[in-house]
Amino acid sequence: MTRNTSEPLELDPDFTAEEHAEFERLEREHPYVEAHEEKIPAPPRPQDARDGNHDVLFLILFILLAAVFLIVILFGGGMS
């Protein structure tokens, strides 16, 4: 990216002339270069971590066990 040199550059009043000269020197020594985006590969996940074939079965079993547990708690306390 180049700057149009025909336009006068407005200097920031917060910086001194020496600081502006240093900024210009650093810009000349290290011009702006577009950095290429580095693609970071994701490590492969184990097959069983992606396997969701039995999720519904486990959910149904969990609901049934929770229902049995609640029934035992609600109706089991009256037998003593």
Secondary structure by P-SEA (a helix, b strand, c coil): ccccccbbbbccccccaaaaaaaaaaaaaccbbbbcbbbbbccccccccccccaaaaaaaaaaaaaaaaaaaaacccccc
